[in-house]
């Protein structure tokens, strides 16, 4: 009985910091009138497109295993919405996998991404500060899944890329950037702030 109650009471470090420290600080720093205006991460979508290898069973297995291990959730398969002859793509073809993280799992994944995964990238000098969309969401691409410590060497072959989309509820792109900086996201220095 106790193991179940401790599992439900678990709070991710980054989520606790956001509630207790980052949100009140951002309220002041961004001169917002109301705590509900403070930028907030709504969800994180981790996906991988399998492109030309859509019929490769081994790659599909590897990608499914990768996403399950690094997110703690079973991925869903994404399918083509329409046929495109030049890509030899038919409507309904399996073209990728995706996982949507919310709540504690979302904060846990983001914490590991910022503190463990990004610093392990070869020749890493920070992430692009201009990768925000108009709504203030941030997209980050990784070319190889082997930087995640949860995966053994055997589980990273064949290699495939991942895309991480951080969906942020914010009034402006600058607010989204302020939130991610507060959480420790390593942006490259010296680039314009968009």
MDAnalysis code that builds the backbone (N, CA, C; Angstrom):
import MDAnalysis as mda
import numpy as np

u = mda.Universe.empty(582, n_residues=194, atom_resindex=np.repeat(np.arange(194), 3), trajectory=True)
u.add_TopologyAttr("name", ["N", "CA", "C"] * 194)
u.add_TopologyAttr("resid", np.arange(1, 195))
u.add_TopologyAttr("resname", ["UNK", "UNK", "UNK", "UNK", "UNK", "UNK", "UNK", "UNK", "UNK", "UNK", "UNK", "UNK", "UNK", "UNK", "UNK", "UNK", "UNK", "UNK", "UNK", "UNK", "UNK", "UNK", "UNK", "UNK", "UNK", "UNK", "UNK", "UNK", "UNK", "UNK", "UNK", "UNK", "UNK", "UNK", "UNK", "UNK", "UNK", "UNK", "UNK", "UNK", "UNK", "UNK", "UNK", "UNK", "UNK", "UNK", "UNK", "UNK", "UNK", "UNK", "UNK", "UNK", "UNK", "UNK", "UNK", "UNK", "UNK", "UNK", "UNK", "UNK", "UNK", "UNK", "UNK", "UNK", "UNK", "UNK", "UNK", "UNK", "UNK", "UNK", "UNK", "UNK", "UNK", "UNK", "UNK", "UNK", "UNK", "UNK", "UNK", "UNK", "UNK", "UNK", "UNK", "UNK", "UNK", "UNK", "UNK", "UNK", "UNK", "UNK", "UNK", "UNK", "UNK", "UNK", "UNK", "UNK", "UNK", "UNK", "UNK", "UNK", "UNK", "UNK", "UNK", "UNK", "UNK", "UNK", "UNK", "UNK", "UNK", "UNK", "UNK", "UNK", "UNK", "UNK", "UNK", "UNK", "UNK", "UNK", "UNK", "UNK", "UNK", "UNK", "UNK", "UNK", "UNK", "UNK", "UNK", "UNK", "UNK", "UNK", "UNK", "UNK", "UNK", "UNK", "UNK", "UNK", "UNK", "UNK", "UNK", "UNK", "UNK", "UNK", "UNK", "UNK", "UNK", "UNK", "UNK", "UNK", "UNK", "UNK", "UNK", "UNK", "UNK", "UNK", "UNK", "UNK", "UNK", "UNK", "UNK", "UNK", "UNK", "UNK", "UNK", "UNK", "UNK", "UNK", "UNK", "UNK", "UNK", "UNK", "UNK", "UNK", "UNK", "UNK", "UNK", "UNK", "UNK", "UNK", "UNK", "UNK", "UNK", "UNK", "UNK", "UNK", "UNK", "UNK", "UNK", "UNK", "UNK", "UNK", "UNK", "UNK", "UNK", "UNK"])
u.atoms.positions = np.array([
    [0.825, -1.206, 0.000],
    [0.000, 0.000, 0.000],
    [0.864, 1.263, 0.000],
    [1.944, 1.238, 0.764],
    [2.781, 2.439, 0.841],
    [3.474, 2.747, -0.480],
    [3.870, 1.704, -1.234],
    [4.573, 1.962, -2.495],
    [3.673, 2.704, -3.483],
    [2.365, 2.383, -3.472],
    [1.442, 3.074, -4.377],
    [1.271, 4.530, -3.960],
    [1.152, 4.775, -2.649],
    [0.949, 6.158, -2.200],
    [2.186, 7.011, -2.449],
    [3.404, 6.427, -2.301],
    [4.598, 7.221, -2.586],
    [4.714, 7.526, -4.072],
    [4.245, 6.611, -4.910],
    [4.295, 6.854, -6.356],
    [3.380, 8.013, -6.739],
    [2.218, 8.101, -6.109],
    [1.292, 9.187, -6.461],
    [1.731, 10.512, -5.843],
    [2.517, 10.476, -4.768],
    [2.967, 11.707, -4.121],
    [4.260, 12.248, -4.720],
    [4.839, 11.525, -5.684],
    [6.105, 11.951, -6.279],
    [5.940, 13.294, -6.982],
    [6.906, 14.195, -6.744],
    [6.901, 15.485, -7.429],
    [8.252, 15.666, -8.108],
    [8.223, 15.968, -9.388],
    [9.464, 16.187, -10.133],
    [10.146, 17.459, -9.637],
    [11.466, 17.415, -9.545],
    [12.252, 18.537, -9.023],
    [11.940, 19.849, -9.751],
    [11.910, 19.787, -11.085],
    [11.683, 20.999, -11.876],
    [10.270, 21.548, -11.675],
    [9.294, 20.660, -11.501],
    [7.917, 21.090, -11.245],
    [7.787, 21.799, -9.915],
    [8.469, 21.269, -8.898],
    [8.453, 21.878, -7.560],
    [9.118, 23.252, -7.617],
    [10.278, 23.329, -8.291],
    [10.984, 24.608, -8.426],
    [10.135, 25.641, -9.168],
    [9.419, 25.169, -10.212],
    [8.568, 26.089, -10.972],
    [7.496, 26.694, -10.064],
    [6.804, 25.839, -9.312],
    [5.724, 26.306, -8.427],
    [6.236, 27.236, -7.335],
    [7.311, 26.818, -6.663],
    [7.761, 27.545, -5.476],
    [8.642, 28.758, -5.773],
    [9.423, 28.699, -6.849],
    [10.418, 29.745, -7.072],
    [10.287, 30.453, -8.423],
    [10.276, 29.680, -9.532],
    [10.320, 30.289, -10.861],
    [9.072, 31.109, -11.190],
    [7.881, 30.582, -10.908],
    [6.648, 31.306, -11.240],
    [6.578, 32.647, -10.515],
    [6.808, 32.706, -9.175],
    [6.789, 34.013, -8.494],
    [7.855, 34.982, -9.023],
    [9.057, 34.441, -9.345],
    [10.124, 35.301, -9.878],
    [9.737, 35.863, -11.243],
    [9.173, 35.017, -12.109],
    [8.767, 35.471, -13.447],
    [7.632, 36.493, -13.369],
    [6.739, 36.327, -12.404],
    [5.633, 37.278, -12.214],
    [6.192, 38.687, -12.018],
    [7.249, 38.791, -11.177],
    [7.884, 40.093, -10.924],
    [8.709, 40.556, -12.119],
    [9.601, 39.672, -12.606],
    [10.538, 40.050, -13.667],
    [9.853, 40.456, -14.960],
    [8.728, 39.821, -15.297],
    [8.025, 40.135, -16.543],
    [6.929, 41.182, -16.341],
    [6.849, 41.722, -15.121],
    [5.854, 42.746, -14.759],
    [4.428, 42.316, -15.101],
    [4.078, 41.105, -14.700],
    [2.739, 40.598, -14.965],
    [1.829, 40.913, -13.775],
    [0.546, 41.071, -14.052],
    [-0.401, 41.460, -13.000],
    [-0.931, 40.266, -12.218],
    [-0.909, 39.088, -12.838],
    [-1.633, 37.959, -12.298],
    [-0.792, 36.691, -12.445],
    [-0.818, 35.809, -11.457],
    [-0.028, 34.570, -11.510],
    [-0.439, 33.695, -12.700],
    [-1.676, 33.830, -13.170],
    [-2.146, 33.046, -14.317],
    [-1.538, 33.506, -15.643],
    [-0.904, 34.683, -15.653],
    [-0.257, 35.180, -16.875],
    [1.184, 34.674, -17.004],
    [1.698, 34.076, -15.950],
    [3.077, 33.572, -15.964],
    [3.186, 32.441, -16.988],
    [4.248, 32.456, -17.829],
    [4.406, 31.377, -18.815],
    [4.495, 30.021, -18.123],
    [3.915, 29.013, -18.772],
    [3.829, 27.688, -18.165],
    [3.963, 26.629, -19.258],
    [4.691, 25.581, -18.964],
    [4.808, 24.480, -19.920],
    [3.548, 23.632, -19.813],
    [2.864, 23.445, -20.944],
    [1.629, 22.657, -20.946],
    [1.894, 21.184, -21.215],
    [2.775, 20.912, -22.181],
    [3.103, 19.524, -22.508],
    [4.393, 19.495, -23.307],
    [4.977, 18.320, -23.383],
    [6.170, 18.112, -24.202],
    [5.874, 16.933, -25.119],
    [6.079, 17.155, -26.420],
    [5.844, 16.099, -27.399],
    [7.210, 15.624, -27.901],
    [7.459, 14.329, -27.767],
    [8.706, 13.741, -28.265],
    [8.316, 12.857, -29.436],
    [8.855, 13.143, -30.618],
    [8.490, 12.307, -31.762],
    [9.700, 11.969, -32.614],
    [9.515, 10.946, -33.412],
    [10.545, 10.556, -34.359],
    [9.865, 10.175, -35.672],
    [10.392, 10.699, -36.759],
    [9.878, 10.340, -38.078],
    [10.757, 9.242, -38.647],
    [10.150, 8.226, -39.208],
    [10.952, 7.109, -39.707],
    [11.186, 7.192, -41.210],
    [10.574, 8.160, -41.852],
    [10.849, 8.466, -43.250],
    [10.956, 7.279, -44.169],
    [12.130, 7.148, -44.832],
    [12.343, 6.086, -45.823],
    [12.303, 4.705, -45.189],
    [12.594, 4.640, -43.901],
    [12.667, 3.330, -43.243],
    [11.325, 2.904, -42.658],
    [10.239, 3.444, -43.209],
    [8.913, 3.155, -42.638],
    [8.549, 1.676, -42.677],
    [9.187, 0.905, -43.586],
    [8.886, -0.527, -43.679],
    [9.915, -1.380, -42.929],
    [10.914, -0.721, -42.330],
    [11.977, -1.428, -41.617],
    [11.498, -1.766, -40.199],
    [11.212, -3.051, -39.969],
    [10.677, -3.488, -38.672],
    [11.671, -3.258, -37.532],
    [12.973, -3.469, -37.804],
    [13.993, -3.295, -36.756],
    [14.054, -1.840, -36.301],
    [14.003, -0.903, -37.248],
    [14.051, 0.511, -36.892],
    [12.805, 0.911, -36.097],
    [11.647, 0.393, -36.507],
    [10.402, 0.684, -35.786],
    [10.495, 0.165, -34.347],
    [11.061, -1.051, -34.194],
    [11.247, -1.637, -32.852],
    [12.202, -0.798, -32.013],
    [13.327, -0.411, -32.612],
    [14.332, 0.397, -31.907],
    [13.738, 1.731, -31.479],
    [13.026, 2.386, -32.387],
    [12.433, 3.694, -32.088],
    [11.371, 3.578, -30.994],
    [10.568, 2.521, -31.046],
    [9.548, 2.307, -30.011],
    [10.210, 2.105, -28.653],
    [11.263, 1.273, -28.612],
    [12.007, 1.016, -27.384],
    [12.639, 2.304, -26.853],
    [13.248, 3.102, -27.764],
    [13.881, 4.366, -27.373],
    [12.881, 5.283, -26.693],
    [11.759, 5.546, -27.363],
    [10.776, 6.473, -26.807],
    [10.183, 5.964, -25.501],
    [9.942, 4.658, -25.407],
    [9.392, 4.086, -24.172],
    [10.363, 4.282, -23.016],
    [11.651, 3.993, -23.257],
    [12.648, 4.092, -22.180],
    [12.917, 5.524, -21.742],
    [13.015, 6.463, -22.694],
    [13.392, 7.829, -22.303],
    [12.213, 8.652, -21.778],
    [10.990, 8.233, -22.088],
    [9.833, 9.011, -21.621],
    [9.024, 8.303, -20.540],
    [9.149, 6.977, -20.455],
    [8.353, 6.234, -19.486],
    [6.927, 5.994, -19.950],
    [6.659, 6.244, -21.227],
    [5.329, 6.028, -21.790],
    [5.441, 5.281, -23.107],
    [4.402, 4.525, -23.434],
    [4.365, 3.805, -24.707],
    [4.023, 4.802, -25.824],
    [4.829, 4.870, -26.891],
    [4.519, 5.815, -27.976],
    [3.357, 5.338, -28.839],
    [2.710, 6.307, -29.496],
    [1.666, 5.944, -30.460],
    [2.244, 6.124, -31.866],
    [1.758, 5.318, -32.804],
    [2.258, 5.419, -34.174],
    [1.533, 6.544, -34.899],
    [2.293, 7.319, -35.658],
    [1.681, 8.367, -36.472],
    [1.563, 7.835, -37.891],
    [0.473, 8.183, -38.545],
    [0.241, 7.688, -39.906],
    [0.084, 8.848, -40.876],
    [0.381, 8.585, -42.141],
    [0.255, 9.612, -43.187],
    [-1.221, 9.966, -43.372],
    [-1.514, 11.264, -43.426],
    [-2.898, 11.711, -43.599],
    [-3.320, 11.698, -45.057],
    [-2.328, 11.832, -45.950],
    [-2.675, 11.755, -47.372],
    [-1.533, 11.125, -48.161],
    [-1.849, 10.660, -49.354],
    [-0.852, 10.016, -50.207],
    [-0.035, 11.065, -50.953],
    [1.285, 10.833, -51.015],
    [2.168, 11.713, -51.786],
    [3.030, 10.800, -52.661],
    [2.724, 10.798, -53.957],
    [3.375, 9.869, -54.886],
    [4.891, 10.054, -54.935],
    [5.378, 11.301, -54.951],
    [6.812, 11.540, -55.080],
    [7.606, 10.994, -53.885],
    [6.947, 10.846, -52.727],
    [7.606, 10.265, -51.555],
    [7.283, 8.782, -51.390],
    [6.564, 8.217, -52.379],
    [6.100, 6.822, -52.297],
    [5.347, 6.585, -50.992],
    [4.477, 7.527, -50.678],
    [3.744, 7.503, -49.422],
    [2.258, 7.316, -49.685],
    [1.670, 6.384, -48.978],
    [0.225, 6.164, -49.120],
    [-0.476, 6.568, -47.845],
    [-1.691, 7.035, -48.006],
    [-2.501, 7.395, -46.842],
    [-2.601, 6.194, -45.911],
    [-2.360, 6.417, -44.610],
    [-2.433, 5.329, -43.639],
    [-1.104, 4.638, -43.360],
    [-0.045, 4.956, -44.147],
    [1.280, 4.387, -43.873],
    [1.776, 4.851, -42.503],
    [2.446, 3.958, -41.792],
    [3.062, 4.346, -40.515],
    [4.325, 5.135, -40.837],
    [4.392, 6.374, -40.359],
    [5.541, 7.216, -40.716],
    [6.350, 7.673, -39.507],
    [5.898, 7.357, -38.308],
    [6.657, 7.785, -37.142],
    [6.002, 7.366, -35.845],
    [6.578, 7.861, -34.747],
    [6.082, 7.575, -33.403],
    [6.084, 8.862, -32.601],
    [5.150, 8.980, -31.660],
    [5.191, 10.150, -30.798],
    [4.661, 9.846, -29.408],
    [5.161, 10.628, -28.446],
    [4.730, 10.527, -27.054],
    [4.409, 11.939, -26.589],
    [3.288, 12.096, -25.896],
    [2.934, 13.396, -25.315],
    [3.056, 13.274, -23.799],
    [3.926, 14.100, -23.228],
    [4.165, 14.082, -21.779],
    [3.474, 15.269, -21.111],
    [2.847, 14.999, -19.973],
    [2.227, 16.065, -19.181],
    [2.584, 15.847, -17.711],
    [2.358, 16.847, -16.898],
    [2.517, 16.712, -15.448],
    [3.931, 16.372, -15.015],
    [4.030, 15.466, -14.025],
    [5.328, 15.131, -13.433],
    [6.285, 14.509, -14.444],
    [5.781, 13.645, -15.334],
    [6.656, 13.019, -16.351],
    [7.260, 14.068, -17.277],
    [6.475, 15.086, -17.588],
    [6.932, 16.173, -18.454],
    [8.101, 16.912, -17.789],
    [7.934, 17.291, -16.515],
    [9.002, 17.998, -15.794],
    [10.231, 17.118, -15.610],
    [10.009, 15.836, -15.336],
    [11.106, 14.893, -15.154],
    [11.928, 14.772, -16.444],
    [11.240, 14.641, -17.584],
    [11.916, 14.523, -18.873],
    [12.704, 15.803, -19.184],
    [12.082, 16.962, -18.977],
    [12.749, 18.239, -19.261],
    [13.982, 18.412, -18.388],
    [13.880, 18.034, -17.135],
    [15.005, 18.126, -16.201],
    [16.177, 17.289, -16.708],
    [15.903, 16.031, -17.117],
    [16.963, 15.157, -17.627],
    [17.535, 15.700, -18.937],
    [16.671, 16.260, -19.785],
    [17.126, 16.818, -21.062],
    [18.119, 17.960, -20.826],
    [17.769, 18.865, -19.897],
    [18.601, 20.045, -19.635],
    [19.886, 19.691, -18.883],
    [19.787, 18.854, -17.856],
    [20.946, 18.609, -16.991],
    [21.856, 17.473, -17.440],
    [21.311, 16.485, -18.162],
    [22.127, 15.318, -18.522],
    [22.347, 15.192, -20.031],
    [21.257, 15.244, -20.808],
    [21.339, 14.919, -22.235],
    [22.068, 15.994, -23.049],
    [21.624, 17.249, -22.969],
    [22.242, 18.297, -23.795],
    [23.739, 18.466, -23.525],
    [24.189, 18.449, -22.249],
    [25.641, 18.563, -22.022],
    [26.453, 17.393, -22.595],
    [25.791, 16.257, -22.870],
    [26.503, 15.086, -23.413],
    [26.677, 15.157, -24.927],
    [26.025, 16.118, -25.589],
    [26.145, 16.227, -27.046],
    [27.567, 16.622, -27.432],
    [28.071, 16.036, -28.489],
    [29.419, 16.351, -28.958],
    [29.457, 17.768, -29.514],
    [30.502, 18.519, -29.200],
    [30.684, 19.908, -29.661],
    [29.468, 20.776, -29.350],
    [28.931, 20.626, -28.149],
    [27.723, 21.373, -27.785],
    [28.081, 22.760, -27.264],
    [27.489, 23.780, -27.883],
    [27.740, 25.159, -27.466],
    [26.456, 25.870, -27.079],
    [25.388, 25.133, -26.898],
    [24.098, 25.735, -26.558],
    [23.092, 25.492, -27.670],
    [21.808, 25.704, -27.338],
    [20.754, 25.486, -28.325],
    [20.335, 26.810, -28.954],
    [19.762, 26.712, -30.127],
    [19.379, 27.882, -30.911],
    [18.278, 28.678, -30.218],
    [18.535, 29.957, -30.017],
    [17.577, 30.826, -29.341],
    [16.424, 31.219, -30.277],
    [16.600, 30.971, -31.578],
    [15.576, 31.374, -32.555],
    [14.622, 30.248, -32.951],
    [14.581, 29.172, -32.183],
    [13.736, 28.031, -32.552],
    [12.337, 28.103, -31.926],
    [11.916, 29.296, -31.522],
    [10.558, 29.476, -31.000],
    [9.616, 29.754, -32.161],
    [8.393, 29.231, -32.107],
    [7.408, 29.592, -33.127],
    [6.643, 30.840, -32.674],
    [5.655, 31.270, -33.458],
    [4.916, 32.506, -33.139],
    [4.200, 32.442, -31.793],
    [3.742, 31.237, -31.422],
    [3.019, 31.079, -30.150],
    [3.956, 30.976, -28.947],
    [5.251, 30.845, -29.198],
    [6.203, 30.735, -28.099],
    [6.572, 29.306, -27.747],
    [6.182, 28.336, -28.584],
    [6.570, 26.940, -28.359],
    [7.998, 26.746, -28.873],
    [8.721, 25.813, -28.271],
    [10.114, 25.612, -28.647],
    [10.323, 24.219, -29.239],
    [11.011, 24.145, -30.378],
    [11.294, 22.864, -31.036],
    [12.799, 22.616, -31.033],
    [13.172, 21.403, -30.672],
    [14.573, 21.036, -30.560],
    [14.783, 19.689, -31.242],
    [15.759, 19.602, -32.120],
    [16.028, 18.344, -32.811],
    [17.310, 17.700, -32.318],
    [17.282, 16.384, -32.156],
    [18.482, 15.627, -31.785],
    [18.720, 14.614, -32.894],
    [19.953, 14.521, -33.383],
    [20.222, 13.640, -34.521],
    [20.450, 12.192, -34.110],
    [20.722, 11.955, -32.836],
    [21.068, 10.603, -32.393],
    [20.500, 10.371, -30.995],
    [19.878, 9.222, -30.794],
    [19.256, 8.948, -29.497],
    [20.247, 8.414, -28.456],
    [21.500, 8.158, -28.850],
    [22.465, 7.529, -27.926],
    [22.891, 8.443, -26.783],
    [22.558, 9.731, -26.821],
    [22.940, 10.639, -25.733],
    [22.084, 10.441, -24.482],
    [20.997, 9.674, -24.588],
    [20.162, 9.420, -23.422],
    [20.773, 8.303, -22.584],
    [21.043, 8.547, -21.297],
    [21.718, 7.544, -20.465],
    [20.884, 6.289, -20.202],
    [19.571, 6.350, -20.440],
    [18.704, 5.187, -20.195],
    [18.934, 4.069, -21.209],
    [19.577, 4.400, -22.327],
    [19.735, 3.433, -23.417],
    [21.129, 2.821, -23.417],
    [21.191, 1.496, -23.602],
    [22.484, 0.835, -23.733],
    [22.961, 0.985, -25.188],
    [24.223, 0.655, -25.438],
    [24.779, 0.802, -26.787],
    [23.993, -0.027, -27.803],
    [23.618, -1.255, -27.413],
    [22.882, -2.145, -28.323],
    [21.523, -1.547, -28.709],
    [20.930, -0.789, -27.783],
    [19.591, -0.236, -28.023],
    [19.607, 1.009, -28.918],
    [20.791, 1.504, -29.222],
    [20.867, 2.725, -30.026],
    [21.192, 2.431, -31.485],
    [21.143, 1.182, -31.875],
    [21.435, 0.827, -33.252],
    [20.216, 0.143, -33.865],
    [19.728, 0.566, -35.015],
    [20.211, 1.684, -35.819],
    [19.853, 3.038, -35.194],
    [20.694, 4.029, -35.484],
    [20.483, 5.372, -34.924],
    [19.324, 6.063, -35.630],
    [18.594, 6.858, -34.891],
    [17.527, 7.669, -35.483],
    [17.420, 8.969, -34.691],
    [16.894, 9.987, -35.300],
    [16.775, 11.280, -34.645],
    [15.490, 11.403, -33.840],
    [15.425, 12.455, -33.052],
    [14.237, 12.750, -32.248],
    [13.930, 14.237, -32.352],
    [12.674, 14.572, -32.214],
    [12.300, 15.977, -32.121],
    [11.557, 16.161, -30.807],
    [11.937, 17.198, -30.077],
    [11.292, 17.517, -28.801],
    [10.600, 18.865, -28.968],
    [9.285, 18.886, -28.768],
    [8.536, 20.137, -28.878],
    [8.005, 20.486, -27.494],
    [8.428, 21.636, -26.989],
    [7.979, 22.094, -25.677],
    [6.850, 23.089, -25.915],
    [5.635, 22.707, -25.553],
    [4.459, 23.552, -25.772],
    [4.274, 24.435, -24.534],
    [4.392, 25.744, -24.751],
    [4.367, 26.698, -23.641],
    [3.185, 27.643, -23.784],
    [2.454, 27.814, -22.694],
    [1.365, 28.797, -22.672],
    [1.975, 30.113, -22.203],
    [2.079, 31.075, -23.113],
    [2.701, 32.353, -22.784],
    [2.106, 33.454, -23.655],
    [2.206, 34.690, -23.176],
    [1.673, 35.815, -23.938],
    [2.601, 36.213, -25.082],
    [3.921, 36.063, -24.876],
    [4.903, 36.472, -25.886],
    [6.019, 35.438, -25.965],
    [6.718, 35.442, -27.094],
    [7.871, 34.549, -27.255],
    [8.943, 34.843, -26.199],
    [9.107, 36.124, -25.868],
    [10.121, 36.504, -24.874],
    [9.808, 35.878, -23.517],
    [8.517, 35.740, -23.211],
    [8.123, 35.135, -21.938],
    [8.479, 33.650, -21.935],
    [8.266, 32.985, -23.072],
    [8.623, 31.563, -23.186],
    [10.128, 31.383, -22.988],
    [10.892, 32.272, -23.613],
    [12.347, 32.193, -23.498],
    [12.780, 32.425, -22.044],
    [12.156, 33.400, -21.383],
    [12.481, 33.691, -19.982],
    [12.218, 32.469, -19.105],
    [11.118, 31.767, -19.379],
    [10.782, 30.568, -18.611],
    [11.837, 29.479, -18.804],
    [12.202, 29.199, -20.071],
    [13.180, 28.145, -20.334],
    [14.565, 28.508, -19.780],
    [14.919, 29.787, -19.845],
    [16.203, 30.222, -19.274],
    [16.203, 30.016, -17.759],
    [15.088, 30.330, -17.135],
    [14.942, 30.162, -15.688],
    [15.114, 28.691, -15.303],
    [14.633, 27.795, -16.170],
    [14.735, 26.364, -15.900],
    [16.116, 25.793, -16.237],
    [16.989, 26.638, -16.796],
    [18.364, 26.216, -17.055],
    [18.650, 25.785, -18.483],
    [17.737, 26.084, -19.418],
    [17.962, 25.698, -20.815],
    [19.204, 26.429, -21.335],
    [20.194, 25.687, -21.855],
    [21.463, 26.311, -22.273],
    [21.394, 26.915, -23.682],
    [20.915, 28.139, -23.789],
    [20.867, 28.812, -25.092],
    [22.267, 29.279, -25.475],
    [22.522, 29.378, -26.797],
    [23.809, 29.887, -27.247],
    [23.894, 31.367, -26.897],
    [25.069, 31.803, -26.551],
    [25.243, 33.214, -26.174],
    [25.563, 34.043, -27.402],
    [25.170, 35.302, -27.365],
    [25.525, 36.238, -28.426],
    [24.591, 36.264, -29.616],
    [23.554, 35.406, -29.634],
    [22.597, 35.454, -30.754],
    [21.515, 36.479, -30.444],
    [20.852, 36.964, -31.502],
    [19.800, 37.933, -31.224],
    [18.635, 37.257, -30.525],
    [17.833, 38.022, -29.826],
    [16.780, 37.450, -28.994],
    [15.465, 37.256, -29.713],
    [15.422, 37.515, -31.024],
    [14.241, 37.262, -31.845],
    [13.024, 37.923, -31.353],
])
